[in-house]
Amino acid sequence: MLLVDAPHTAYFEDAANERFLAFMESRGSAFRPGPDDFGDLLARHGWWAEPYTLSRLAAGACAWLPAPPERLCPPHDHHWVVRAHLADRHSWLD
């Protein structure tokens, strides 16, 4: 099983995040853009994945997770939330 909470590329393009990104860069932190399609990235490496952006979760797009409260999905927080498992293994997710 794999659970991912990672930034979407839109996070790095949003002017509201410039201050935080400059801070991370000043510390030498490897905070770099993530993929545009996390599900595709994982599938290429043998994973079955359910990727959601925070905005999709807030809209109720995930059948197994209730929409989170608005305070957990701010407009300038572009992140992926992904649930995945190795595609060749049986899982309770199937």
N, C-alpha and C positions, 0 to 999 in steps of 0.2 A: 504494500500500500504506500501511497505517496500523497501527501497534502502539501499544496503550494500556496504561498501568499507572496506574490512577486509583482513588481511594477510593470505596467503596460507601457508601450512606447509613448502613448499620449501623456503620461506623467512627465516625461522629459521635454515635451513640447508646450506644456502649459506654463504661461508666464507666472502664474501664482506660485509655482514651485521653484523659481529661480534662486531665491534666497537659501532655501534648504539645500539645493543641489550645489550651490557655491560653497556652502559650509562643508558638505561632504567631500567636495573636491579639495578644499583647503586642508582637510584631515588626511588626504591620501586614500580615502575609502573607495573601494571598487564598486561604487553604486552606478551601474551602467544600464542603458536601455535594455528592456526585456523584449521578447518576441511579440509580434502582432497577433500571432495565433499559437497560443501555448499548447492547445490540443494537437495541432499538426506537428509541432516540435517533439512532443512526447511520443506520438504515434510513430514517427520515424525511428524511434529508439525502442520500440517494442512495448509501448504502454497503451492502455485504453484509458482515455481521459475525458472528464467532464469539466471543461473550462468555463468560467463565468467572469465577466468584469463586475465590479461593484455596482455599476449602474444596472446591469441585467439582474443581479440579485435583488436590488431594491425594487425592480419592476416585477418581481415574483417569477422570474424565468426558471428557477430551479424547483423541480418537483419534490425533492427530498429535504429541502431547507427552507423554512419560512423566510419571507423577506425580512432582512435586518432592519432595525430602526434607522431612520434617516440620519441620525447623528453618527452612525458607523459608515455611512456612504456619502461623505462630503463631496461637493461638485468638483473639487480639484484633486481628488485622491483616486487616480486611475490605476487600479490594481487588478491583477488576476487572482481569483480564488479557484483552485483546481483540486479535484479529487481524482485519483488515478490508481490503477493497479496494472501489473504486468499482464499483457494481453494473452499470453499462453498459459496462464494459471486460472483455475476456477476460483471464483470469488462470490461472496454474498451480494455483490453489486449487480451480477448478471440477472 
